[in-house]
C-alpha cells in the first residue's frame, strides 16, 4: 500500500480529499468505523458545486485493521476532539517512516497525535479553507474552493510537505507549503475563536457578526487575541487580524459555523481546542482574556451533559 493514500475520518473534508485524489486514479483507502463500512462501500459521491451532477467514486474501505495493513501516507480528518483516539487503533500499522497530515481545527490535537508517533514518523498540520458539507452520509458537496496551507509539525522529513502539496495539487486542490506552520495555525485559531463561539452562543449565521450589535464583542475578542500574539511573538496576518476576521465573516456570511451545527445537533464542540487552547496559553503569560473566558463558559454550558 506504499502508493495508497489512507484517509481516517469520513466527514465532509475527509471525503472531499479522498474523492478528489481517487478521481485522479490513485488508490485511496478509507479507514472507518464498522457502522460506516456498509454505505461507504457503495462508493462516495462527489458533487462539485451545488448545481453540479454528482460523480460516484469507489475506493477501498477498511473498518478492522488486518495484519498485512501498512499505512505510509495518512490524511487525518476527524474532529480535533477525536483525532488522537481515532488514530490509536491504527497506530501499529503505520510504517516506520509514515507521514500523517492533520486537517483539524484549532491547536492541541497536533501535540496529542505527535506524542503517539515514533521518531521516524513525520507529522504535518494544515489550515484549510475549503468549503464542503455532507448532503447525506457518503455524499460530499464541494461548496466553495479554498486553500490548504500545510507544513511540518514534527518528525524527521523536511521533504514531506512538498510531497503532500504535489499530491493535493494533482487532485485539483489548491495547496501550498508554509514553514513554519504554527503562526498560520494561530491565525486560523484566532478567526475560529471569534466566529465559532459567537455564532454558537447566539445561534446566528456568520454574517450576523458584521452587524452593529456584535461589533463591540468582536473588537474585544480581537484585542485580547492580539495581547496573546504579542507575548508569543506571533505576527498578525497580512492586513491585520481584525481585517482578516472581518473578511472571513463577510466571505462566509451565509455559513453556519461547525460549532453552531454541533450545538444544534446536541454534539460536543471543539471549544477546548480553540478557545480552550487560547486560555491555556494565556494563563502562564499572566494575561486575562475575560471576553473569551465568558464565551468559553457559555459554549460549555450549551454542550450536552
Residue pairs with C-beta under 8 A, 6 or more apart in sequence:
1 27
1 29
1 69
1 70
1 71
1 72
2 70
2 72
3 26
3 27
4 26
4 27
4 28
4 29
4 60
4 72
4 73
5 18
5 21
5 26
5 27
5 28
5 29
5 73
5 75
5 167
6 28
6 29
6 30
6 31
6 71
6 73
6 74
6 75
7 14
7 15
7 17
7 18
7 28
7 29
7 30
7 31
7 74
7 75
7 77
8 14
8 31
8 74
8 75
8 76
8 77
8 78
8 86
8 87
8 90
9 75
9 76
9 77
9 78
9 79
9 82
9 86
9 103
10 30
10 32
10 36
10 40
10 137
10 138
11 77
11 78
11 79
11 134
12 132
12 133
12 134
12 140
12 141
13 77
13 103
13 128
13 130
13 132
14 30
14 75
14 77
14 78
14 103
15 44
15 46
15 132
15 134
15 138
15 140
16 46
16 130
16 132
16 140
16 142
17 75
17 77
17 103
17 168
17 171
17 173
18 28
18 30
18 44
18 59
18 75
19 44
19 45
19 46
19 57
19 140
20 46
20 168
20 171
20 172
20 173
21 28
21 167
21 168
21 171
22 28
22 44
22 57
22 58
22 59
23 46
23 55
23 57
23 171
23 172
24 170
24 171
24 172
26 167
26 170
26 171
27 59
27 60
28 59
28 60
29 59
29 60
29 61
29 62
30 40
30 44
30 59
30 60
30 61
30 62
31 62
31 63
31 71
31 90
32 40
32 61
32 62
32 63
33 63
34 63
34 64
36 61
36 63
36 137
37 61
37 62
37 63
39 137
39 138
40 61
40 137
40 138
41 61
42 138
43 56
43 57
43 58
43 59
43 138
44 56
44 57
44 58
44 59
44 138
44 139
44 140
45 54
45 55
45 56
45 57
45 135
45 138
45 139
45 140
46 54
46 55
46 57
46 140
46 142
47 53
47 54
47 55
47 135
47 139
47 140
47 141
47 142
48 142
49 141
49 142
49 143
50 141
50 143
54 139
62 69
65 89
65 90
65 92
65 93
69 93
70 93
70 95
71 90
71 93
71 94
71 95
71 98
72 94
72 95
72 97
72 98
72 99
73 98
73 99
73 167
74 90
74 94
74 98
74 99
74 100
74 101
75 101
75 103
76 83
76 86
76 87
76 100
76 101
76 102
76 103
76 104
76 113
77 103
78 86
78 104
79 104
79 105
79 270
80 104
80 105
80 106
80 108
80 109
80 270
80 273
81 109
81 268
81 270
81 272
81 273
83 102
83 104
83 109
83 112
83 113
84 109
84 112
84 113
84 115
84 116
87 100
87 113
87 116
88 116
91 116
94 100
94 117
94 118
94 121
96 118
96 120
96 121
97 120
97 121
97 122
97 157
98 117
98 121
98 122
99 121
99 122
99 124
99 155
99 157
99 160
99 163
99 164
100 113
100 117
100 121
100 122
100 123
100 124
101 124
101 125
101 126
101 150
101 164
102 109
102 110
102 113
102 123
102 124
102 125
102 126
102 153
103 126
103 128
103 148
104 110
104 125
104 273
105 188
105 189
105 192
105 258
105 270
105 273
105 274
106 189
106 192
106 270
106 273
106 274
106 277
107 185
107 186
107 189
107 273
107 277
108 272
108 273
108 276
108 277
108 280
109 273
110 123
110 125
110 153
110 185
113 123
114 123
114 153
114 154
114 155
117 123
117 154
117 155
119 155
119 156
120 155
120 156
121 155
122 152
122 154
122 155
122 156
122 157
122 160
123 152
123 153
123 154
123 155
124 150
124 151
124 152
124 153
124 160
124 161
124 164
124 181
125 150
125 151
125 153
125 181
125 185
126 148
126 149
126 150
126 181
127 148
127 149
127 150
127 181
127 184
127 185
127 187
127 188
128 146
128 147
128 148
128 149
129 146
129 147
129 148
130 142
130 144
130 145
130 146
130 147
130 148
130 173
131 142
131 143
131 144
131 145
131 146
131 252
131 255
132 140
132 141
132 142
132 143
133 140
133 141
133 143
134 140
134 141
135 141
145 174
146 174
147 174
147 175
147 176
148 168
148 173
148 174
148 175
148 176
149 175
149 176
149 178
149 181
149 184
150 161
150 164
150 165
150 175
150 176
150 177
150 178
150 181
151 161
151 177
151 178
151 179
151 180
151 181
151 184
152 158
152 160
152 161
152 179
152 181
153 181
153 182
161 177
161 179
162 177
164 175
165 175
165 176
165 177
168 175
169 175
178 184
183 234
183 235
186 229
186 232
186 234
187 237
187 241
187 244
189 274
189 277
189 278
190 225
190 229
190 241
190 244
190 245
191 244
191 245
191 248
192 274
193 221
193 225
193 274
193 275
193 278
193 292
194 209
194 218
194 221
194 222
194 225
194 245
195 206
195 209
195 245
195 248
195 249
195 252
195 257
196 257
196 258
196 259
196 260
196 269
196 270
196 271
196 274
197 259
197 271
197 274
197 275
197 295
197 296
197 298
197 299
198 204
198 209
198 214
198 217
198 218
198 221
198 295
199 205
199 206
199 208
199 209
199 256
199 257
199 259
199 260
200 257
200 259
200 260
200 262
200 263
200 269
200 299
200 302
201 295
201 298
201 299
201 302
202 208
202 214
203 260
203 263
203 264
204 260
205 253
205 254
205 255
205 256
206 248
206 249
206 252
206 253
206 254
206 255
206 256
206 257
207 249
207 250
207 252
207 253
207 254
208 214
209 218
209 249
210 246
210 249
210 250
210 253
217 291
218 245
218 249
219 242
220 291
221 291
221 292
221 295
222 241
222 242
222 245
224 287
224 289
224 290
224 291
224 292
225 241
225 278
225 292
226 236
226 241
227 282
227 287
227 289
228 234
228 278
228 281
228 282
228 285
228 287
228 289
229 235
229 236
229 241
231 285
231 287
232 281
232 285
236 244
237 244
238 244
239 247
258 270
259 269
259 270
259 271
259 274
259 299
262 268
262 269
262 270
263 269
263 299
263 302
263 303
266 304
267 304
268 303
268 304
269 299
269 303
271 296
271 299
271 300
271 303
275 292
275 295
275 296
275 299
276 296
278 289
278 292
279 289
279 292
279 293
279 296
282 288
282 289
